[in-house]
Amino acid sequence: MKTLYIIRHAKSSWAFDLQDMDRPLGIRGRRDAPRVGKYLSDNEPTPDLMISSPASRALYTGLLIADEWGYPEDEIVLSSQLYHTGSSEILNLLHKQNDSIDSIAIFGHNPGFTELVNDLGTEYLDNLPTGGVCGFDLDIESWKELKPGSLSRKLLVIPKRLPK
C-alpha cells in the first residue's frame, strides 16, 4: 500500500517584477500553508518523502508544510519535473521512486496537478485550489504500478474550508 499527497503551491504574490520561477508566496499563502500543514499533522502520518518543484512558491509551501508536518526541510527533494508539467510527466517522476518509500507528498502547479488528480481519481475536481491537498491511498506495491485509473480520494483539503 502506498499513499500519494498532491499539494498545489499556496497563493503567490504578483507584487514583484520577477521571473515566474522566482515568484514568492503572498500574504494569504504564507498564512494558509502552515494551517494546511497543521491539519495534515493532526490527521495524516508524515510522508516518507517530499518532492517539490524548484519554483519559489512551491518550495516555500513545502517548507512551511514540512515544518508543521514534522518532515525535515533539508530532506525535501527538488525536481524540475514538477514545474509546470502535465500528468504524464508527473507519473514518470513517481514511477522512478524507490519502492521502500510508502508515502510521498509532491508540491507543484496547475494545470498539471488538477489533471493528475482527475487522471487518478473517480471524482472530478474542477480545480485543485492554491494550497489545496488531494490524497490517495494506492493499492500497489511498486510506484511503477501507479497509473491513471479509478482511485477514491483519501482526502481533499481546501485552505478556505479549514477553521481559522
N, C-alpha and C positions, 0 to 999 in steps of 0.2 A: 504494500500500500504506500502510495506517495501522496504528497499534498503540494499544491501549487497556489501561491498567492500572487495575483496580478494587481499591481498597485500603480495607478497613474499619478504622476507628479502633482503636488499640491499647486494651488493657484499662484501663478507667476506675476511678476511685475513688468509693465511696459513703460515704466517711468524713465528708463535709461536708454540711451542710443547705443545698444550693444548688439553684437552678433547673436543669432538665435541660441547658439550653444552656451553663451555666457549669461543669458537672462536669469536673474535671481528670483527667489520666491518673493511674493508680495506680502503685505501685512496679513491678509487672510490665510495665505499659505503657511506662513510661519506660526500662525495661531492653530490652524487645523491639523497640521502634520503631527504635533505631539499629542493632540486629542485622539487622533486615529491610532497612534502608537499605544496610547494608554488603553484604548478599547481592545486592541489586539492583545496586549499584555494580559488584560483581565480575562480574555475569552479564548485565546489560542496559544498553543505552545510556540516558543521561539523557534523560528525556522533554522535548519542546519546551514543554509546558505542564502545570502542576499547578493543579487546581481543588479547593478544599476547602469542605466545609460550614463555616459560621461557628461551629459548636459548639466549645468549647474543646478537648475531647478529640480531635476530628477535626483541627483546625488544628495542635495540638501534635504529633500524629502526623505530619502533613505537614511541619512544620518539622524534626523530628528526622530523618525520612527524607530530606528535601531536603538537609540538611547532609551526610549520608553519600553521597548520590547525585550531588552536585555541582550541584544546582539552586539558583539564588539565592532565598533565602527571601523576599526582598521582592518577588518576582515571582509568588508564589502568589496566585491569584485566589480570592476568597471568593464563594460562591454559595449563597443560601438555598434554591435548587432541589435542593441535596444534603442538606438537613436533614430527616430522617425523611420521605422521599418514596418513591414507587413507581418501578418500572422505566420506565413510560411517561414520567414527568416527567424522569427522568434522560436518557432518549433524546432528549427535546425539547431539553434543555440541550446535549447533544452535537451535535445537528443544527445548532445555531446557531454552531458553531465554524468559524473561518476554515480554508479548505482548504489553506492554506500550512503549517498545523500538521500534522505527520505522526504525532506521538505525544502522548498525553495520559494523565496519571495523575489519577484522581479519588479524593478522600478523603471517606468518609461513613459511613453507618449501615445496620444491618439493621433491618427485613427487606428493604428495597429493594435493597440491594447483592446479597444472595443471589438475590433474584428476578431481578435484571438478569443475573447470571452464568448462571442457568438459562434465561432467555429467549434469551440469545445463543448458548449453547453446546449441544453434543451430549451432554456428560457431566453427569449430575445431581449437584449438590452439595447435600447436606443443609443445610449451614451454612457460610458464609464466616466463619471464626472471627475474634475480635478480633485485629487486627494482620495478618490474612491478606491476601494479594495474589493476584488472578487476572488473568492477562494473556491477551490475544487479539491475533493478527495478523489484520487485516481486509483482505480483497481488494477494497478500494473506493478510489475517487479523491476522493470527497467525503464529509464527515461526514453530509451529508443522506441518503446511501445506507445508513447504518447502520440495521439493523432486526433484529428477532428472527429467528433462523434456525438454521443448523446449523454454527456455528463450532467448530473444535477449539481447545482451550485451548493456549496457548503455554507457560504456566507456572502453577503453583499453589504459593504459598509459605505455609507454616504455621509461625508462630514456634516452637511447641513442637518442631518437627521439625528446626530449624536447630541446627548444632553450637554448643555453649556457648562 
